[in-house]
Amino acid sequence: MHAFLSGFSLTISLILSIGAQNAFVLKQGIKKEHIFIICFICGLSDAVLIFLGVSGFGFLVEKFPSIETLARYGGFTFLFAYALKSFYSAYSMSHQLNPEGTAPKSLFKTVLLTIAFTWLNPHVYLDTVLLLGSFSTKFGDMAPLFGFGAMTGSFIFFFTLGYGARILAPLFKKPKSWKILEFIIGCIMLFLAIMLIV
């Protein structure tokens, strides 16, 4: 259960941060345009990448045990830097959601745009394949459970974000709400970074 919850919480923390994909999901959710297919594509894409990360890293670590050490310290560096970025953003940046704008009306264009937001983002590979893959090695035989927790977290997040957008929209028009969110993300990332090497 610990492995599942770790995968779940780490994935939620990684995808909570402000980004183009989340803003797009929020905007579409507010407009109620093709939101189910958008959330499904985002969750499924993450699931595929998480599977590749968890299964691939397990195989590589068996062949080259030193990779685990490098991956853990690499993961620590990334998480620590991500935490600092979130703290800096919470302190100095002023974010707010602007749901207005032009979004494709057709399902086909919306699907293409969703795929682009997901697969053309280099951070998605860093987060899912490399970071989650390296973190999963800590759980040994329980790595698949960690991966399942991560996949579950992704699906729950995107569907909650998409369908809860109308409720969240007024709140996240306020820059202070983003600052609080960024601070919480920073705390979670810092905790996970320490946990990765302890």
Sequence and secondary structure as in RCSB ss.txt:
>XXXX:A:sequence
MHAFLSGFSLTISLILSIGAQNAFVLKQGIKKEHIFIICFICGLSDAVLIFLGVSGFGFLVEKFPSIETLARYGG
FTFLFAYALKSFYSAYSMSHQLNPEGTAPKSLFKTVLLTIAFTWLNPHVYLDTVLLLGSFSTKFGDMAPLFGFGA
MTGSFIFFFTLGYGARILAPLFKKPKSWKILEFIIGCIMLFLAIMLIV
>XXXX:A:secstr
 HHHHHHHHHHHHHHHS  HHHHHHHHHHHHTSSHHHHHHHHHHHHHHHHHHHHHHHHHHHHH THHHHHHHHHH
HHHHHHHHHHHHHHHHH        S    SHHHHHHHHHHHHHT HHHIIIIIIIIHHHHGGGGGGHHHHHHHH
HHHHHHHHHHHHHTHHHHTTGGGSHHHHHHHHHHHHHHHHHHHHHHH 
